């Protein structure tokens, strides 16, 4: 039994998971066939806040996954 179930592991899904986890809600994030969604398949992301020089898509999604897991999100 979960308080929150999120479908999709793209940036929006992970952001929702991070906020729910930080709010102490039991959270499950359901992924598709590619962990991290389309962003994980993108070579260079240059328009994401906080990365003025851009970041590789897989690296961004890995960081978001680790942060979500830090707050107890089950993936």
DSSP file (Angstrom, degrees, kcal/mol; ACC not computed):
  #  RESIDUE AA STRUCTURE BP1 BP2  ACC     N-H-->O    O-->H-N    N-H-->O    O-->H-N    TCO  KAPPA ALPHA  PHI   PSI    X-CA   Y-CA   Z-CA
    1    1 A X              0   0    0      0, 0.0     2,-0.3     0, 0.0    25,-0.0   0.000 360.0 360.0 360.0 128.1    0.0    0.0    0.0
    2    2 A X        -     0   0    0      1,-0.1    25,-0.2    26,-0.0     3,-0.1  -0.895 360.0-144.7-122.7 151.6    1.4    3.4   -1.1
    3    3 A X  S    S+     0   0    0     23,-1.7     2,-0.4    -2,-0.3    24,-0.2   0.837  93.7  23.5 -76.1 -35.6    0.3    7.0   -0.5
    4    4 A X  E     -a   27   0A   0     22,-2.2    24,-2.2     2,-0.0     2,-0.4  -0.996  61.8-170.0-136.1 134.2    1.5    8.0   -4.0
    5    5 A X  E     -a   28   0A   0     -2,-0.4     2,-0.5    22,-0.2    24,-0.2  -0.993  11.5-165.6-123.8 124.6    2.0    6.0   -7.2
    6    6 A X  E     -a   29   0A   0     22,-3.0    24,-3.6    -2,-0.4     2,-0.6  -0.919   7.8-152.5-112.6 130.6    3.8    7.7  -10.0
    7    7 A X  E     +a   30   0A   0     -2,-0.5    24,-0.2    22,-0.2    22,-0.1  -0.910  64.7  37.1-105.1 116.2    3.8    6.3  -13.6
    8    8 A X        -     0   0    0     22,-3.5    23,-0.1    -2,-0.6    22,-0.1   0.080  59.8-139.8 116.4 133.5    6.8    7.4  -15.6
    9    9 A X        +     0   0    0     25,-0.2    22,-0.1     4,-0.1    -1,-0.1  -0.028  62.0 114.9-115.5  29.9   10.4    7.8  -14.8
   10   10 A X  S  > S-     0   0    0     25,-0.1     4,-2.6    29,-0.1     5,-0.3  -0.160  90.4 -75.6 -80.5-173.0   11.2   10.9  -16.8
   11   11 A X  H  > S+     0   0    0     25,-0.2     4,-2.4     1,-0.2     5,-0.2   0.876 133.7  49.2 -55.4 -41.1   12.2   14.2  -15.2
   12   12 A X  H  > S+     0   0    0      2,-0.2     4,-2.5     1,-0.2    -1,-0.2   0.904 111.3  49.6 -67.3 -40.2    8.6   15.0  -14.1
   13   13 A X  H  > S+     0   0    0      2,-0.2     4,-2.3     1,-0.2    -2,-0.2   0.931 113.7  44.7 -64.0 -45.9    8.1   11.6  -12.6
   14   14 A X  H  X S+     0   0    0     -4,-2.6     4,-2.7     2,-0.2    -2,-0.2   0.904 112.1  52.3 -65.8 -40.3   11.3   11.7  -10.6
   15   15 A X  H  X S+     0   0    0     -4,-2.4     4,-2.4    -5,-0.3     5,-0.2   0.928 110.6  48.2 -60.6 -44.3   10.6   15.3   -9.5
   16   16 A X  H  X S+     0   0    0     -4,-2.5     4,-2.5     1,-0.2    -1,-0.2   0.909 111.9  50.5 -61.6 -41.4    7.2   14.2   -8.2
   17   17 A X  H  X S+     0   0    0     -4,-2.3     4,-3.0     2,-0.2     5,-0.2   0.906 109.0  50.6 -63.0 -42.1    8.8   11.3   -6.5
   18   18 A X  H  X S+     0   0    0     -4,-2.7     4,-2.5     2,-0.2    -2,-0.2   0.935 112.9  45.5 -61.9 -46.9   11.4   13.5   -4.8
   19   19 A X  H  X S+     0   0    0     -4,-2.4     4,-1.1     2,-0.2    -2,-0.2   0.904 115.5  46.8 -64.8 -41.1    8.7   15.9   -3.5
   20   20 A X  H  <>S+     0   0    0     -4,-2.5     5,-2.2    -5,-0.2     3,-0.3   0.924 113.5  48.5 -67.0 -43.9    6.4   13.1   -2.3
   21   21 A X  H ><5S+     0   0    0     -4,-3.0     3,-1.7     1,-0.2    -2,-0.2   0.902 109.3  52.0 -62.8 -41.6    9.3   11.3   -0.6
   22   22 A X  H 3<5S+     0   0    0     -4,-2.5    -1,-0.2     1,-0.3    -2,-0.2   0.767 104.0  59.0 -65.3 -24.4   10.5   14.4    1.1
   23   23 A X  T 3<5S-     0   0    0     -4,-1.1    -1,-0.3    -3,-0.3    -2,-0.2   0.306 119.8-112.6 -86.1   9.1    6.9   14.8    2.4
   24   24 A X  T < 5 +     0   0    0     -3,-1.7     2,-0.4     1,-0.2    -3,-0.2   0.781  67.7 147.5  65.5  29.0    7.2   11.5    4.1
   25   25 A X      < -     0   0    0     -5,-2.2     2,-0.5    -6,-0.1    -1,-0.2  -0.804  57.9-113.5 -94.5 136.2    4.7    9.8    1.8
   26   26 A X        -     0   0    0     -2,-0.4   -22,-2.2    -3,-0.1   -23,-1.7  -0.581  48.4-169.6 -67.7 118.0    5.1    6.2    0.9
   27   27 A X  E     -a    4   0A   0     -2,-0.5    47,-2.6    45,-0.3     2,-0.4  -0.935  23.8-170.0-127.9 135.0    5.9    6.4   -2.8
   28   28 A X  E     -ab   5  74A   0    -24,-2.2   -22,-3.0    -2,-0.4     2,-0.6  -0.985   8.8-160.8-118.6 129.9    6.2    4.0   -5.7
   29   29 A X  E     -a    6   0A   0     45,-3.1     2,-0.5    -2,-0.4   -22,-0.2  -0.956   7.9-154.7-112.5 117.9    7.5    5.1   -9.1
   30   30 A X  E     -a    7   0A   0    -24,-3.6   -22,-3.5    -2,-0.6     2,-0.2  -0.814  13.9-155.6 -95.2 124.2    6.6    2.8  -12.0
   31   31 A X        -     0   0    0     -2,-0.5     4,-0.1    44,-0.4     2,-0.1  -0.512   6.9-133.3 -95.9 163.6    9.1    3.0  -14.9
   32   32 A X        -     0   0    0      2,-0.4    -1,-0.1    -2,-0.2     3,-0.0  -0.039  54.6 -68.1 -90.8-157.0    8.7    2.2  -18.5
   33   33 A X  S    S+     0   0    0      1,-0.2     2,-0.6    -2,-0.1    -2,-0.0   0.744 126.2  53.8 -71.9 -22.1   11.1    0.1  -20.6
   34   34 A X  S >  S-     0   0    0      0, 0.0     3,-2.4     0, 0.0    -2,-0.4  -0.945  86.6-133.9-116.5 112.1   13.8    2.8  -20.3
   35   35 A X  T 3  S+     0   0    0     -2,-0.6    26,-0.1     1,-0.3   -25,-0.1  -0.480  96.8  24.3 -63.5 119.9   14.6    3.9  -16.8
   36   36 A X  T >> S-     0   0    0     -2,-0.4     4,-0.7   -26,-0.1     3,-0.6   0.363 106.3-124.2 103.4  -3.7   14.7    7.7  -17.0
   37   37 A X  G X4  -     0   0    0     -3,-2.4     3,-1.0     1,-0.2     4,-0.4  -0.149  64.3 -28.4  63.8-158.4   12.4    8.0  -20.0
   38   38 A X  G >4 S+     0   0    0      1,-0.3     3,-1.4     2,-0.2     4,-0.3   0.799 132.0  67.6 -63.4 -29.5   13.4    9.9  -23.2
   39   39 A X  G X4 S+     0   0    0     -3,-0.6     3,-1.4     1,-0.3    -1,-0.3   0.853  93.5  59.1 -60.9 -32.7   15.7   12.2  -21.2
   40   40 A X  G << S+     0   0    0     -3,-1.0    18,-0.3    -4,-0.7    -1,-0.3   0.692 104.9  50.8 -69.0 -17.1   18.0    9.2  -20.5
   41   41 A X  G <  S+     0   0    0     -3,-1.4     2,-0.5    -4,-0.4    -1,-0.3   0.382  89.0 102.1 -98.1   2.0   18.4    8.7  -24.2
   42   42 A X    <   -     0   0    0     -3,-1.4    15,-1.7    -4,-0.3    16,-0.4  -0.752  60.1-153.4 -94.5 129.3   19.3   12.3  -24.9
   43   43 A X  S    S+     0   0    0     -2,-0.5     2,-0.4     1,-0.2    14,-0.2   0.942  78.8  15.4 -66.6 -49.0   23.0   13.1  -25.4
   44   44 A X        -     0   0    0     12,-0.2     2,-0.6    13,-0.1    -1,-0.2  -0.985  58.8-168.3-136.0 123.3   23.1   16.7  -24.3
   45   45 A X  B     +C   55   0B   0     10,-3.0    10,-2.0    -2,-0.4     3,-0.2  -0.952  15.5 165.1-111.2 116.7   20.4   18.6  -22.3
   46   46 A X        +     0   0    0     -2,-0.6     8,-0.2     8,-0.2    -1,-0.1   0.420  65.9  57.9-112.0  -0.6   21.1   22.3  -22.3
   47   47 A X  S    S+     0   0    0      2,-0.1     2,-0.5     3,-0.0    -1,-0.1   0.114  71.2 115.7-120.3  23.0   17.9   23.8  -21.1
   48   48 A X  S >  S-     0   0    0      3,-0.3     3,-1.5    -3,-0.2     6,-0.2  -0.811  73.2-106.3 -94.5 130.9   17.4   22.1  -17.7
   49   49 A X  T 3  S+     0   0    0     -2,-0.5    -2,-0.1     1,-0.2    -1,-0.1  -0.209 101.2  26.7 -56.3 139.0   17.5   24.5  -14.7
   50   50 A X  T 3  S+     0   0    0     -3,-0.0     2,-0.3     1,-0.0    -1,-0.2   0.343 101.4  85.4  93.5  -5.5   20.7   24.4  -12.6
   51   51 A X    X   +     0   0    0     -3,-1.5     3,-2.0     1,-0.1    -3,-0.3  -0.681  46.4 171.2-127.0  77.2   23.0   23.2  -15.3
   52   52 A X  T 3  S+     0   0    0     -2,-0.3    -1,-0.1     1,-0.3     3,-0.1   0.746  83.2  44.7 -62.4 -23.5   24.2   26.3  -17.2
   53   53 A X  T 3  S-     0   0    0      1,-0.3    -1,-0.3    -3,-0.1    -7,-0.0   0.318 118.0-112.8-100.3   7.7   26.7   24.3  -19.2
   54   54 A X    <   -     0   0    0     -3,-2.0     2,-0.3    -6,-0.2    -1,-0.3  -0.075  26.3-127.5  83.9 170.4   24.3   21.5  -20.0
   55   55 A X  B     -C   45   0B   0    -10,-2.0   -10,-3.0    -3,-0.1     2,-0.2  -0.983  23.6 -99.4-154.4 149.1   24.4   17.9  -18.8
   56   56 A X     >  -     0   0    0     -2,-0.3     4,-2.3   -12,-0.2   -12,-0.2  -0.517  34.1-125.9 -70.1 139.2   24.2   14.4  -20.4
   57   57 A X  H  > S+     0   0    0    -15,-1.7     4,-2.5   -14,-0.2     5,-0.2   0.908 107.5  49.9 -54.9 -49.2   20.8   12.9  -20.3
   58   58 A X  H  > S+     0   0    0    -16,-0.4     4,-2.1   -18,-0.3    -1,-0.2   0.884 111.3  50.0 -60.6 -37.1   21.8    9.6  -18.6
   59   59 A X  H  > S+     0   0    0      2,-0.2     4,-2.3     1,-0.2    -1,-0.2   0.926 110.5  49.6 -66.5 -43.9   23.8   11.5  -16.0
   60   60 A X  H  X S+     0   0    0     -4,-2.3     4,-2.3     1,-0.2    -2,-0.2   0.932 113.2  46.0 -59.4 -46.8   20.8   13.8  -15.2
   61   61 A X  H  X S+     0   0    0     -4,-2.5     4,-2.3     1,-0.2    -1,-0.2   0.852 110.4  53.5 -69.2 -33.2   18.4   10.9  -14.8
   62   62 A X  H  X S+     0   0    0     -4,-2.1     4,-2.4    -5,-0.2    -1,-0.2   0.921 110.0  48.0 -63.9 -43.7   20.9    8.9  -12.7
   63   63 A X  H  X S+     0   0    0     -4,-2.3     4,-2.1     1,-0.2    -2,-0.2   0.907 112.2  49.0 -63.1 -42.1   21.2   11.9  -10.3
   64   64 A X  H  X S+     0   0    0     -4,-2.3     4,-2.4     2,-0.2    -1,-0.2   0.899 110.6  50.8 -66.4 -39.3   17.4   12.2  -10.1
   65   65 A X  H  X S+     0   0    0     -4,-2.3     4,-2.7     2,-0.2     5,-0.2   0.937 110.6  48.6 -63.0 -46.4   17.0    8.5   -9.5
   66   66 A X  H  X S+     0   0    0     -4,-2.4     4,-1.9     1,-0.2    -1,-0.2   0.884 111.7  49.8 -61.4 -38.8   19.6    8.6   -6.6
   67   67 A X  H  X S+     0   0    0     -4,-2.1     4,-1.0     2,-0.2    -1,-0.2   0.909 111.1  48.8 -68.0 -40.9   17.9   11.6   -5.1
   68   68 A X  H ><>S+     0   0    0     -4,-2.4     5,-2.0     1,-0.2     3,-0.7   0.928 111.8  48.9 -63.1 -44.4   14.5   10.0   -5.3
   69   69 A X  H ><5S+     0   0    0     -4,-2.7     3,-1.9     1,-0.2    -1,-0.2   0.850 102.5  62.8 -64.0 -33.7   15.8    6.8   -3.7
   70   70 A X  H 3<5S+     0   0    0     -4,-1.9    -1,-0.2     1,-0.3    -2,-0.2   0.838 104.1  49.0 -58.5 -32.7   17.5    8.9   -0.9
   71   71 A X  T <<5S-     0   0    0     -4,-1.0    -1,-0.3    -3,-0.7    -2,-0.2   0.190 128.2 -97.2 -96.6  16.5   14.0   10.0    0.1
   72   72 A X  T < 5 +     0   0    0     -3,-1.9   -45,-0.3     1,-0.3     2,-0.3   0.554  66.1 157.5  89.0   8.2   12.6    6.5    0.1
   73   73 A X      < -     0   0    0     -5,-2.0     2,-0.5    -6,-0.1    -1,-0.3  -0.516  35.4-139.9 -69.5 128.9   11.0    6.2   -3.3
   74   74 A X  B      b   28   0A   0    -47,-2.6   -45,-3.1    -2,-0.3    -1,-0.1  -0.792 360.0 360.0 -89.5 128.9   10.6    2.6   -4.4
   75   75 A X              0   0    0     -2,-0.5   -44,-0.4   -47,-0.2    -1,-0.1   0.380 360.0 360.0-113.3 360.0   11.4    2.2   -8.1
